[in-house]
Amino acid sequence: MKRAPVNPWNWSLGLGYNQAEVITDTSRQLICAGQTAVDAEGNPQHAGDMRGQIGLALDNLEAVLAGADMNLSNIIRLGVFTTDVDEALKNFDLLAMRFGPIQCAPPMTLLGVTRLAIPGLLFEIEATAAE
C-alpha cells in the first residue's frame, strides 16, 4: 500500500492527522466497528475516566487489527465519537503516542454526541484499514 498525504493547509498536522490521503496499491481492506472501553465480555470499564477509556478503546482497536494481521500503520481513516469533545482533546496525546512513532496520520473526524450505545461510555473510535 502506498500513501500520499494531501494537506492544502498545515494546521491539521499539528493535531496529528492529514486532511486526506491518496491510497494506492491496496490488496485488502478492513472495516472496523467502533471500539470502546469494554472488557472481553463487553462490560464498560473506566467509568468517568476519559483517559482510561481512550486507552482501552485504542487497545481494543489494536486487538481487532491484530485479528486481521494488521496494525495501526494500516489505518487509512478514523472516526472518533465522544460525549465530551474538550475532555477527549485534552487526552489526544494518547493517540499521538501510538500513531506518532509509526509516522501514521490518517484522516480523522471527531464528533461530539449526546451519548454512546452503552451508558457510561465516553469515547468510541472506528477505523478503516488497508494493506
C-alpha positions as CSV (number, residue, x, y, z in Angstrom):
1,M,0.0,0.0,0.0
2,K,1.2,3.5,-0.8
3,R,0.0,6.6,0.9
4,A,0.3,10.2,-0.3
5,P,-0.8,12.9,2.1
6,V,-3.0,15.8,0.8
7,N,-2.7,18.9,3.0
8,P,-3.7,22.2,1.4
9,W,-3.2,23.7,4.9
10,N,-0.8,22.5,7.6
11,W,-2.9,23.2,10.7
12,S,-4.2,19.6,11.0
13,L,-0.7,18.2,11.1
14,G,-0.2,19.8,14.5
15,L,-3.3,17.8,15.6
16,G,-1.8,14.6,14.2
17,Y,-3.8,14.0,11.1
18,N,-3.8,14.6,7.3
19,Q,-6.7,16.4,5.6
20,A,-6.7,13.5,3.1
21,E,-4.6,10.7,1.8
22,V,-4.4,9.1,-1.7
23,I,-4.2,5.4,-1.1
24,T,-3.0,3.2,-3.9
25,D,-1.8,-0.4,-4.4
26,T,-4.0,-2.0,-1.8
27,S,-4.8,-5.7,-1.7
28,R,-7.5,-5.8,1.1
29,Q,-9.4,-3.5,3.4
30,L,-10.7,-4.0,6.9
31,I,-13.7,-2.0,8.2
32,C,-13.7,-1.9,12.0
33,A,-16.8,-1.3,14.1
34,G,-16.5,1.4,16.8
35,Q,-14.2,0.3,19.6
36,T,-14.9,1.4,23.2
37,A,-13.6,0.9,26.7
38,V,-15.1,-2.6,27.3
39,D,-13.5,-5.8,28.6
40,A,-13.6,-9.1,26.8
41,E,-17.1,-9.7,28.0
42,G,-18.4,-6.3,26.8
43,N,-18.5,-4.8,30.2
44,P,-17.8,-1.0,30.3
45,Q,-14.6,-0.1,32.1
46,H,-13.1,3.2,33.5
47,A,-16.3,4.9,34.5
48,G,-16.0,8.6,34.3
49,D,-12.3,8.4,33.2
50,M,-11.9,9.7,29.7
51,R,-8.2,9.0,29.6
52,G,-8.7,5.4,30.7
53,Q,-11.5,4.9,28.2
54,I,-9.4,6.3,25.3
55,G,-6.5,4.0,26.2
56,L,-8.7,0.9,26.4
57,A,-10.6,1.8,23.2
58,L,-7.2,2.0,21.4
59,D,-6.1,-1.3,22.9
60,N,-9.3,-2.9,21.6
61,L,-8.8,-1.3,18.2
62,E,-5.3,-2.8,18.1
63,A,-6.7,-6.2,19.0
64,V,-9.2,-6.1,16.2
65,L,-6.5,-5.1,13.7
66,A,-4.2,-7.8,15.0
67,G,-7.0,-10.3,14.4
68,A,-6.8,-9.4,10.7
69,D,-2.9,-9.4,10.7
70,M,-2.8,-5.6,10.6
71,N,-1.7,-2.9,13.0
72,L,-2.2,0.9,13.5
73,S,0.0,1.7,10.5
74,N,-2.6,0.1,8.2
75,I,-5.3,2.6,9.3
76,I,-6.4,4.9,6.5
77,R,-9.3,6.6,8.2
78,L,-10.5,7.2,11.8
79,G,-13.9,8.3,13.1
80,V,-14.0,9.4,16.7
81,F,-17.1,9.9,18.8
82,T,-17.2,11.4,22.3
83,T,-19.7,12.7,24.8
84,D,-17.2,15.4,25.8
85,V,-15.0,16.9,22.9
86,D,-13.0,19.1,25.2
87,E,-12.1,16.3,27.6
88,A,-11.3,14.0,24.7
89,L,-9.0,16.6,23.1
90,K,-7.1,17.0,26.4
91,N,-6.2,13.3,26.1
92,F,-5.4,13.1,22.4
93,D,-1.8,12.7,23.4
94,L,-2.7,9.0,23.8
95,L,-3.3,8.9,20.0
96,A,-0.1,10.8,19.3
97,M,1.8,8.3,21.4
98,R,0.6,5.4,19.3
99,F,0.5,7.0,15.8
100,G,3.4,9.4,16.1
101,P,6.2,6.7,16.4
102,I,4.9,4.9,13.3
103,Q,4.5,8.2,11.4
104,C,0.9,7.5,10.6
105,A,-1.5,10.4,10.4
106,P,-4.8,9.1,8.9
107,P,-7.6,11.4,8.1
108,M,-9.9,11.7,11.1
109,T,-13.3,13.1,12.1
110,L,-14.1,13.9,15.7
111,L,-17.8,14.3,16.6
112,G,-19.4,15.2,19.9
113,V,-22.5,13.1,20.7
114,T,-25.1,13.1,23.5
115,R,-24.4,9.5,24.4
116,L,-22.9,6.3,23.0
117,A,-24.6,2.9,22.7
118,I,-23.7,1.7,26.2
119,P,-24.4,4.1,29.1
120,G,-21.3,5.3,30.8
121,L,-19.1,5.1,27.7
122,L,-17.4,8.4,26.8
123,F,-15.3,7.6,23.8
124,E,-15.6,5.4,20.7
125,I,-13.2,5.1,17.7
126,E,-13.8,3.4,14.4
127,A,-11.3,2.7,11.7
128,T,-10.8,1.7,8.1
129,A,-7.6,-0.1,7.4
130,A,-5.9,-1.4,4.3
131,E,-2.8,-3.1,3.1
